[in-house]
């Protein structure tokens, strides 16, 4: 292999490496910034009312995203995306306190999804649901 061939081989190898590194860096950024397909997919999930104790919560996945159905101490139902509106951690239901705590930065949400404390800029995203007999259809 002469110097010209080595130089060409090195140039092609570095270009391939730079392309791979760029793709590895940009793809996660694209996935993070791209809108979720879940909002348009229109899937629904059916849960049993008996599976949610008073003051408790039931976590599930809806369209590939963590979601939660809560029954407050007063018995009212609400469904939310369980994804924190700050940086996307999954909020945890605080049984007995009727509120959600985000473990990442201490964001606190009410049983209605409103921001009570911490850095989250918006309330939890509400999900539509319908109670039908002993079932709840979310989505
Ligand atoms: S990600 Fe929830 S408070 Fe930061």
Backbone and ligand atoms as CSV (ligand in chain L), in Angstrom:
chain,resi,resn,atom,element,x,y,z
A,1,UNK,N,N,0.856,-1.175,0.000
A,1,UNK,CA,C,0.000,0.000,0.000
A,1,UNK,C,C,0.903,1.239,0.000
A,2,UNK,N,N,0.754,2.093,-0.996
A,2,UNK,CA,C,1.580,3.301,-1.020
A,2,UNK,C,C,0.938,4.408,-0.177
A,3,UNK,N,N,1.624,5.525,-0.041
A,3,UNK,CA,C,1.170,6.623,0.814
A,3,UNK,C,C,-0.177,7.171,0.362
A,4,UNK,N,N,-0.374,7.284,-0.949
A,4,UNK,CA,C,-1.633,7.796,-1.478
A,4,UNK,C,C,-2.800,6.881,-1.114
A,5,UNK,N,N,-2.607,5.586,-1.198
A,5,UNK,CA,C,-3.659,4.631,-0.836
A,5,UNK,C,C,-3.948,4.676,0.648
A,6,UNK,N,N,-2.869,4.774,1.447
A,6,UNK,CA,C,-3.065,4.858,2.902
A,6,UNK,C,C,-3.849,6.120,3.268
A,7,UNK,N,N,-3.481,7.221,2.610
A,7,UNK,CA,C,-4.159,8.489,2.890
A,7,UNK,C,C,-5.644,8.395,2.521
A,8,UNK,N,N,-5.926,7.767,1.388
A,8,UNK,CA,C,-7.310,7.600,0.935
A,8,UNK,C,C,-8.072,6.691,1.914
A,9,UNK,N,N,-7.413,5.590,2.321
A,9,UNK,CA,C,-8.042,4.661,3.273
A,9,UNK,C,C,-8.342,5.387,4.593
A,10,UNK,N,N,-7.362,6.166,5.073
A,10,UNK,CA,C,-7.543,6.894,6.336
A,10,UNK,C,C,-8.662,7.919,6.208
A,11,UNK,N,N,-8.735,8.623,5.105
A,11,UNK,CA,C,-9.781,9.623,4.882
A,11,UNK,C,C,-11.160,8.967,4.879
A,12,UNK,N,N,-11.287,7.860,4.167
A,12,UNK,CA,C,-12.575,7.159,4.101
A,12,UNK,C,C,-12.944,6.616,5.490
A,13,UNK,N,N,-11.965,6.066,6.198
A,13,UNK,CA,C,-12.237,5.525,7.537
A,13,UNK,C,C,-12.682,6.622,8.496
A,14,UNK,N,N,-11.999,7.759,8.467
A,14,UNK,CA,C,-12.381,8.865,9.349
A,14,UNK,C,C,-13.752,9.421,8.989
A,15,UNK,N,N,-14.063,9.481,7.691
A,15,UNK,CA,C,-15.379,9.953,7.271
A,15,UNK,C,C,-16.469,9.005,7.759
A,16,UNK,N,N,-16.216,7.700,7.659
A,16,UNK,CA,C,-17.200,6.716,8.141
A,16,UNK,C,C,-17.375,6.829,9.654
A,17,UNK,N,N,-16.270,7.004,10.353
A,17,UNK,CA,C,-16.328,7.143,11.813
A,17,UNK,C,C,-17.081,8.412,12.211
A,18,UNK,N,N,-16.821,9.511,11.525
A,18,UNK,CA,C,-17.513,10.773,11.818
A,18,UNK,C,C,-19.006,10.645,11.538
A,19,UNK,N,N,-19.365,9.960,10.461
A,19,UNK,CA,C,-20.782,9.749,10.133
A,19,UNK,C,C,-21.466,8.924,11.215
A,20,UNK,N,N,-20.805,7.845,11.639
A,20,UNK,CA,C,-21.383,6.989,12.681
A,20,UNK,C,C,-21.525,7.755,13.996
A,21,UNK,N,N,-20.507,8.537,14.353
A,21,UNK,CA,C,-20.568,9.303,15.600
A,21,UNK,C,C,-21.662,10.361,15.524
A,22,UNK,N,N,-21.785,11.005,14.363
A,22,UNK,CA,C,-22.838,12.014,14.198
A,22,UNK,C,C,-24.213,11.401,14.307
A,23,UNK,N,N,-24.399,10.235,13.681
A,23,UNK,CA,C,-25.692,9.546,13.766
A,23,UNK,C,C,-26.018,9.128,15.176
A,24,UNK,N,N,-25.009,8.616,15.882
A,24,UNK,CA,C,-25.225,8.173,17.267
A,24,UNK,C,C,-25.571,9.344,18.169
A,25,UNK,N,N,-25.090,10.522,17.829
A,25,UNK,CA,C,-25.384,11.705,18.636
A,25,UNK,C,C,-26.726,12.311,18.255
A,26,UNK,N,N,-27.003,12.398,16.983
A,26,UNK,CA,C,-28.204,13.100,16.531
A,26,UNK,C,C,-29.482,12.282,16.641
A,27,UNK,N,N,-29.392,10.947,16.514
A,27,UNK,CA,C,-30.610,10.143,16.571
A,27,UNK,C,C,-31.337,10.281,17.911
A,28,UNK,N,N,-30.649,10.151,19.067
A,28,UNK,CA,C,-31.362,10.345,20.342
A,28,UNK,C,C,-31.953,11.755,20.469
A,29,UNK,N,N,-31.250,12.741,19.949
A,29,UNK,CA,C,-31.770,14.106,19.988
A,29,UNK,C,C,-33.037,14.217,19.144
A,30,UNK,N,N,-33.026,13.594,17.971
A,30,UNK,CA,C,-34.207,13.593,17.113
A,30,UNK,C,C,-35.378,12.903,17.812
A,31,UNK,N,N,-35.109,11.730,18.439
A,31,UNK,CA,C,-36.172,10.986,19.130
A,31,UNK,C,C,-36.743,11.804,20.285
A,32,UNK,N,N,-35.879,12.561,20.964
A,32,UNK,CA,C,-36.334,13.378,22.086
A,32,UNK,C,C,-37.207,14.530,21.602
A,33,UNK,N,N,-36.821,15.143,20.517
A,33,UNK,CA,C,-37.539,16.326,20.038
A,33,UNK,C,C,-38.743,15.985,19.165
A,34,UNK,N,N,-38.739,14.811,18.555
A,34,UNK,CA,C,-39.846,14.445,17.665
A,34,UNK,C,C,-41.121,14.258,18.476
A,35,UNK,N,N,-42.252,14.704,17.969
A,35,UNK,CA,C,-43.509,14.528,18.687
A,35,UNK,C,C,-43.824,13.049,18.855
A,36,UNK,N,N,-44.409,12.731,19.987
A,36,UNK,CA,C,-44.769,11.350,20.256
A,36,UNK,C,C,-45.875,10.896,19.315
A,37,UNK,N,N,-45.751,9.670,18.825
A,37,UNK,CA,C,-46.796,9.123,17.972
A,37,UNK,C,C,-48.025,8.771,18.781
A,38,UNK,N,N,-47.846,8.663,20.114
A,38,UNK,CA,C,-48.943,8.184,20.943
A,38,UNK,C,C,-50.143,9.123,20.914
A,39,UNK,N,N,-49.902,10.404,20.758
A,39,UNK,CA,C,-51.002,11.354,20.804
A,39,UNK,C,C,-51.996,11.123,19.673
A,40,UNK,N,N,-51.518,10.609,18.544
A,40,UNK,CA,C,-52.406,10.431,17.410
A,40,UNK,C,C,-52.888,9.000,17.248
A,41,UNK,N,N,-52.338,8.073,17.994
A,41,UNK,CA,C,-52.644,6.682,17.710
A,41,UNK,C,C,-54.042,6.279,18.147
A,42,UNK,N,N,-54.627,6.982,19.116
A,42,UNK,CA,C,-56.016,6.752,19.458
A,42,UNK,C,C,-56.297,5.447,20.166
A,43,UNK,N,N,-55.294,4.800,20.741
A,43,UNK,CA,C,-55.536,3.552,21.457
A,43,UNK,C,C,-56.251,3.826,22.773
A,44,UNK,N,N,-56.968,2.820,23.239
A,44,UNK,CA,C,-57.667,2.908,24.511
A,44,UNK,C,C,-57.298,1.695,25.338
A,45,UNK,N,N,-57.467,1.812,26.651
A,45,UNK,CA,C,-57.223,0.680,27.535
A,45,UNK,C,C,-58.390,0.590,28.503
A,46,UNK,N,N,-58.775,-0.634,28.796
A,46,UNK,CA,C,-59.878,-0.857,29.726
A,46,UNK,C,C,-59.322,-1.391,31.032
A,47,UNK,N,N,-59.685,-0.741,32.131
A,47,UNK,CA,C,-59.264,-1.150,33.468
A,47,UNK,C,C,-60.504,-1.490,34.270
A,48,UNK,N,N,-60.314,-2.302,35.280
A,48,UNK,CA,C,-61.429,-2.647,36.163
A,48,UNK,C,C,-61.464,-1.686,37.350
A,49,UNK,N,N,-62.624,-1.180,37.629
A,49,UNK,CA,C,-62.798,-0.231,38.730
A,49,UNK,C,C,-62.327,-0.842,40.057
A,50,UNK,N,N,-62.546,-2.148,40.224
A,50,UNK,CA,C,-62.179,-2.819,41.471
A,50,UNK,C,C,-60.666,-2.880,41.681
A,51,UNK,N,N,-59.882,-2.673,40.605
A,51,UNK,CA,C,-58.418,-2.735,40.720
A,51,UNK,C,C,-57.820,-1.480,41.334
A,52,UNK,N,N,-58.640,-0.451,41.510
A,52,UNK,CA,C,-58.114,0.813,42.041
A,52,UNK,C,C,-58.729,1.068,43.406
A,53,UNK,N,N,-57.952,0.899,44.447
A,53,UNK,CA,C,-58.497,1.120,45.788
A,53,UNK,C,C,-58.720,2.609,46.048
A,54,UNK,N,N,-59.598,2.906,46.968
A,54,UNK,CA,C,-59.836,4.301,47.332
A,54,UNK,C,C,-58.530,4.919,47.840
A,55,UNK,N,N,-58.179,6.074,47.301
A,55,UNK,CA,C,-56.925,6.725,47.674
A,55,UNK,C,C,-55.722,6.121,46.964
A,56,UNK,N,N,-55.961,5.232,46.030
A,56,UNK,CA,C,-54.867,4.536,45.356
A,56,UNK,C,C,-54.744,4.906,43.894
A,57,UNK,N,N,-53.784,4.285,43.250
A,57,UNK,CA,C,-53.520,4.571,41.841
A,57,UNK,C,C,-53.195,3.286,41.117
A,58,UNK,N,N,-53.476,3.283,39.833
A,58,UNK,CA,C,-53.151,2.138,38.967
A,58,UNK,C,C,-52.342,2.674,37.798
A,59,UNK,N,N,-51.102,2.190,37.680
A,59,UNK,CA,C,-50.238,2.589,36.570
A,59,UNK,C,C,-50.443,1.633,35.415
A,60,UNK,N,N,-50.355,2.147,34.220
A,60,UNK,CA,C,-50.483,1.325,33.025
A,60,UNK,C,C,-49.773,2.037,31.881
A,61,UNK,N,N,-49.720,1.379,30.744
A,61,UNK,CA,C,-49.087,1.986,29.580
A,61,UNK,C,C,-50.157,2.265,28.540
A,62,UNK,N,N,-50.165,3.456,28.031
A,62,UNK,CA,C,-51.124,3.831,27.001
A,62,UNK,C,C,-50.346,4.416,25.832
A,63,UNK,N,N,-50.445,3.768,24.691
A,63,UNK,CA,C,-49.738,4.226,23.490
A,63,UNK,C,C,-48.240,4.377,23.733
A,64,UNK,N,N,-47.684,3.461,24.504
A,64,UNK,CA,C,-46.246,3.467,24.736
A,64,UNK,C,C,-45.771,4.442,25.778
A,65,UNK,N,N,-46.705,5.078,26.499
A,65,UNK,CA,C,-46.339,6.064,27.507
A,65,UNK,C,C,-46.930,5.655,28.846
A,66,UNK,N,N,-46.185,5.907,29.907
A,66,UNK,CA,C,-46.682,5.606,31.246
A,66,UNK,C,C,-47.869,6.507,31.567
A,67,UNK,N,N,-48.905,5.892,32.117
A,67,UNK,CA,C,-50.109,6.634,32.486
A,67,UNK,C,C,-50.588,6.117,33.830
A,68,UNK,N,N,-51.452,6.888,34.459
A,68,UNK,CA,C,-51.929,6.505,35.788
A,68,UNK,C,C,-53.379,6.940,35.955
A,69,UNK,N,N,-54.132,6.063,36.608
A,69,UNK,CA,C,-55.512,6.371,36.975
A,69,UNK,C,C,-55.545,6.423,38.492
A,70,UNK,N,N,-56.076,7.486,39.048
A,70,UNK,CA,C,-56.125,7.624,40.507
A,70,UNK,C,C,-57.566,7.738,40.971
A,71,UNK,N,N,-57.766,7.217,42.163
A,71,UNK,CA,C,-59.053,7.401,42.834
A,71,UNK,C,C,-58.729,8.116,44.140
A,72,UNK,N,N,-59.166,9.357,44.247
A,72,UNK,CA,C,-58.824,10.159,45.421
A,72,UNK,C,C,-59.507,9.599,46.667
A,73,UNK,N,N,-59.108,10.136,47.821
A,73,UNK,CA,C,-59.713,9.707,49.077
A,73,UNK,C,C,-61.211,9.975,49.072
A,74,UNK,N,N,-61.625,11.001,48.329
A,74,UNK,CA,C,-63.055,11.313,48.241
A,74,UNK,C,C,-63.772,10.441,47.211
A,75,UNK,N,N,-63.015,9.627,46.470
A,75,UNK,CA,C,-63.622,8.699,45.525
A,75,UNK,C,C,-63.671,9.178,44.086
A,76,UNK,N,N,-63.219,10.386,43.808
A,76,UNK,CA,C,-63.259,10.868,42.419
A,76,UNK,C,C,-62.103,10.257,41.618
A,77,UNK,N,N,-62.358,10.043,40.342
A,77,UNK,CA,C,-61.371,9.432,39.450
A,77,UNK,C,C,-60.715,10.483,38.567
A,78,UNK,N,N,-59.453,10.242,38.214
A,78,UNK,CA,C,-58.749,11.098,37.263
A,78,UNK,C,C,-57.681,10.257,36.578
A,79,UNK,N,N,-57.438,10.530,35.313
A,79,UNK,CA,C,-56.409,9.816,34.556
A,79,UNK,C,C,-55.421,10.821,33.981
A,80,UNK,N,N,-54.139,10.490,34.072
A,80,UNK,CA,C,-53.076,11.388,33.623
A,80,UNK,C,C,-51.985,10.611,32.907
A,81,UNK,N,N,-51.238,11.323,32.105
A,81,UNK,CA,C,-49.941,10.825,31.692
A,81,UNK,C,C,-49.083,10.870,32.951
A,82,UNK,N,N,-48.310,9.808,33.205
A,82,UNK,CA,C,-47.468,9.775,34.407
A,82,UNK,C,C,-46.108,10.409,34.159
A,83,UNK,N,N,-45.962,11.056,33.013
A,83,UNK,CA,C,-44.688,11.666,32.649
A,83,UNK,C,C,-44.649,13.100,33.173
A,84,UNK,N,N,-43.657,13.366,34.007
A,84,UNK,CA,C,-43.503,14.702,34.590
A,84,UNK,C,C,-43.283,15.725,33.487
A,85,UNK,N,N,-43.902,16.880,33.642
A,85,UNK,CA,C,-43.803,17.929,32.623
A,85,UNK,C,C,-42.499,18.721,32.726
A,86,UNK,N,N,-41.656,18.388,33.688
A,86,UNK,CA,C,-40.358,19.060,33.770
A,86,UNK,C,C,-39.393,18.397,32.792
A,87,UNK,N,N,-38.851,17.247,33.163
A,87,UNK,CA,C,-37.883,16.587,32.287
A,87,UNK,C,C,-38.249,15.141,31.982
A,88,UNK,N,N,-39.494,14.770,32.255
A,88,UNK,CA,C,-39.972,13.481,31.766
A,88,UNK,C,C,-39.816,12.283,32.674
A,89,UNK,N,N,-39.513,12.463,33.942
A,89,UNK,CA,C,-39.475,11.317,34.858
A,89,UNK,C,C,-40.906,10.849,35.136
A,90,UNK,N,N,-41.034,9.651,35.680
A,90,UNK,CA,C,-42.353,9.106,35.984
A,90,UNK,C,C,-42.735,9.518,37.404
A,91,UNK,N,N,-43.872,10.185,37.521
A,91,UNK,CA,C,-44.315,10.658,38.840
A,91,UNK,C,C,-44.839,9.483,39.667
A,92,UNK,N,N,-44.686,9.578,40.961
A,92,UNK,CA,C,-45.096,8.514,41.883
A,92,UNK,C,C,-46.293,8.992,42.706
A,93,UNK,N,N,-47.296,8.142,42.811
A,93,UNK,CA,C,-48.475,8.473,43.598
A,93,UNK,C,C,-48.149,8.361,45.080
A,94,UNK,N,N,-48.480,9.391,45.838
A,94,UNK,CA,C,-48.238,9.407,47.274
A,94,UNK,C,C,-49.543,9.066,47.985
A,95,UNK,N,N,-49.748,7.791,48.202
A,95,UNK,CA,C,-50.985,7.340,48.834
A,95,UNK,C,C,-51.098,7.968,50.224
A,96,UNK,N,N,-52.270,8.399,50.546
A,96,UNK,CA,C,-52.506,9.033,51.846
A,96,UNK,C,C,-52.348,10.535,51.794
A,97,UNK,N,N,-51.618,11.020,50.797
A,97,UNK,CA,C,-51.439,12.473,50.668
A,97,UNK,C,C,-52.179,13.007,49.448
A,98,UNK,N,N,-52.742,12.108,48.655
A,98,UNK,CA,C,-53.486,12.500,47.456
A,98,UNK,C,C,-52.676,13.433,46.562
A,99,UNK,N,N,-51.434,13.075,46.299
A,99,UNK,CA,C,-50.619,13.891,45.407
A,99,UNK,C,C,-49.555,13.033,44.729
A,100,UNK,N,N,-48.981,13.574,43.658
A,100,UNK,CA,C,-47.912,12.898,42.930
A,100,UNK,C,C,-46.596,13.585,43.255
A,101,UNK,N,N,-45.550,12.787,43.427
A,101,UNK,CA,C,-44.204,13.313,43.646
A,101,UNK,C,C,-43.322,12.850,42.505
A,102,UNK,N,N,-42.596,13.753,41.914
A,102,UNK,CA,C,-41.622,13.374,40.909
A,102,UNK,C,C,-40.290,13.134,41.616
A,103,UNK,N,N,-39.735,11.932,41.499
A,103,UNK,CA,C,-38.519,11.613,42.240
A,103,UNK,C,C,-37.264,12.311,41.718
A,104,UNK,N,N,-37.337,12.857,40.524
A,104,UNK,CA,C,-36.117,13.423,39.933
A,104,UNK,C,C,-35.723,14.769,40.535
A,105,UNK,N,N,-36.673,15.705,40.621
A,105,UNK,CA,C,-36.333,17.034,41.121
A,105,UNK,C,C,-37.354,17.535,42.126
A,106,UNK,N,N,-38.154,16.644,42.657
A,106,UNK,CA,C,-39.088,17.022,43.716
A,106,UNK,C,C,-40.337,17.733,43.252
A,107,UNK,N,N,-40.689,17.623,41.994
A,107,UNK,CA,C,-41.940,18.227,41.525
A,107,UNK,C,C,-43.123,17.583,42.235
A,108,UNK,N,N,-44.077,18.411,42.602
A,108,UNK,CA,C,-45.243,17.923,43.340
A,108,UNK,C,C,-46.502,18.341,42.589
A,109,UNK,N,N,-47.399,17.365,42.378
A,109,UNK,CA,C,-48.651,17.617,41.653
A,109,UNK,C,C,-49.828,17.210,42.533
A,110,UNK,N,N,-50.912,17.930,42.427
A,110,UNK,CA,C,-52.118,17.598,43.176
A,110,UNK,C,C,-52.815,16.398,42.552
A,111,UNK,N,N,-53.855,15.910,43.208
A,111,UNK,CA,C,-54.641,14.796,42.677
A,111,UNK,C,C,-55.338,15.206,41.377
A,112,UNK,N,N,-55.460,16.510,41.158
A,112,UNK,CA,C,-56.045,17.011,39.906
A,112,UNK,C,C,-54.967,17.266,38.852
A,113,UNK,N,N,-53.701,16.974,39.180
A,113,UNK,CA,C,-52.614,17.139,38.223
A,113,UNK,C,C,-51.965,18.504,38.236
A,114,UNK,N,N,-52.458,19.431,39.072
A,114,UNK,CA,C,-51.907,20.788,39.107
A,114,UNK,C,C,-50.544,20.789,39.807
A,115,UNK,N,N,-49.678,21.690,39.377
A,115,UNK,CA,C,-48.357,21.812,40.000
A,115,UNK,C,C,-48.510,22.462,41.374
A,116,UNK,N,N,-48.004,21.788,42.404
A,116,UNK,CA,C,-48.038,22.330,43.759
A,116,UNK,C,C,-46.687,22.903,44.160
A,117,UNK,N,N,-45.610,22.293,43.676
A,117,UNK,CA,C,-44.266,22.748,44.054
A,117,UNK,C,C,-43.253,22.183,43.067
A,118,UNK,N,N,-42.071,22.793,43.085
A,118,UNK,CA,C,-40.969,22.291,42.274
A,118,UNK,C,C,-40.928,22.886,40.884
A,119,UNK,N,N,-40.042,22.346,40.058
A,119,UNK,CA,C,-39.777,22.962,38.754
A,119,UNK,C,C,-40.750,22.644,37.612
A,120,UNK,N,N,-41.680,21.697,37.721
A,120,UNK,CA,C,-42.524,21.430,36.546
A,120,UNK,C,C,-43.258,22.689,36.066
A,121,UNK,N,N,-43.188,22.974,34.751
A,121,UNK,CA,C,-43.797,24.197,34.227
A,121,UNK,C,C,-45.289,24.086,33.945
A,122,UNK,N,N,-45.787,22.842,33.836
A,122,UNK,CA,C,-47.193,22.654,33.463
A,122,UNK,C,C,-47.794,21.533,34.298
A,123,UNK,N,N,-49.133,21.500,34.385
A,123,UNK,CA,C,-49.788,20.374,35.066
A,123,UNK,C,C,-49.548,19.072,34.315
A,124,UNK,N,N,-49.849,17.956,34.976
A,124,UNK,CA,C,-49.807,16.661,34.301
A,124,UNK,C,C,-50.850,16.659,33.192
A,125,UNK,N,N,-50.538,15.977,32.102
A,125,UNK,CA,C,-51.474,15.895,30.980
A,125,UNK,C,C,-52.647,14.991,31.365
A,126,UNK,N,N,-53.855,15.542,31.294
A,126,UNK,CA,C,-55.048,14.758,31.613
A,126,UNK,C,C,-55.376,13.840,30.445
A,127,UNK,N,N,-55.871,12.647,30.778
A,127,UNK,CA,C,-56.299,11.697,29.759
A,127,UNK,C,C,-57.805,11.523,29.879
A,128,UNK,N,N,-58.490,11.457,28.752
A,128,UNK,CA,C,-59.944,11.254,28.805
A,128,UNK,C,C,-60.257,9.825,29.240
A,129,UNK,N,N,-61.360,9.661,29.955
A,129,UNK,CA,C,-61.793,8.313,30.342
A,129,UNK,C,C,-63.310,8.290,30.478
A,130,UNK,N,N,-63.846,7.078,30.371
A,130,UNK,CA,C,-65.287,6.878,30.506
A,130,UNK,C,C,-65.493,5.691,31.440
A,131,UNK,N,N,-66.376,5.860,32.423
A,131,UNK,CA,C,-66.728,4.764,33.314
A,131,UNK,C,C,-67.937,4.063,32.720
A,132,UNK,N,N,-67.803,2.749,32.559
A,132,UNK,CA,C,-68.890,1.964,31.977
A,132,UNK,C,C,-69.084,0.720,32.840
A,133,UNK,N,N,-70.073,0.771,33.711
A,133,UNK,CA,C,-70.301,-0.339,34.626
A,133,UNK,C,C,-69.147,-0.501,35.589
A,134,UNK,N,N,-68.515,-1.668,35.578
A,134,UNK,CA,C,-67.379,-1.930,36.455
A,134,UNK,C,C,-66.037,-1.622,35.789
A,135,UNK,N,N,-66.110,-1.083,34.579
A,135,UNK,CA,C,-64.879,-0.831,33.807
A,135,UNK,C,C,-64.652,0.659,33.601
A,136,UNK,N,N,-63.401,0.976,33.339
A,136,UNK,CA,C,-63.026,2.339,32.985
A,136,UNK,C,C,-62.236,2.244,31.689
A,137,UNK,N,N,-62.654,2.992,30.698
A,137,UNK,CA,C,-61.945,3.018,29.419
A,137,UNK,C,C,-61.182,4.331,29.354
A,138,UNK,N,N,-59.856,4.223,29.268
A,138,UNK,CA,C,-58.989,5.410,29.239
A,138,UNK,C,C,-58.422,5.548,27.842
A,139,UNK,N,N,-58.439,6.782,27.371
A,139,UNK,CA,C,-57.839,7.064,26.073
A,139,UNK,C,C,-58.797,7.653,25.090
L,1,LIG,S1,S,-38.408,15.663,35.956
L,1,LIG,FE1,FE,-40.005,15.887,37.378
L,1,LIG,S2,S,-39.385,17.530,38.598
L,1,LIG,FE2,FE,-37.819,17.347,37.156
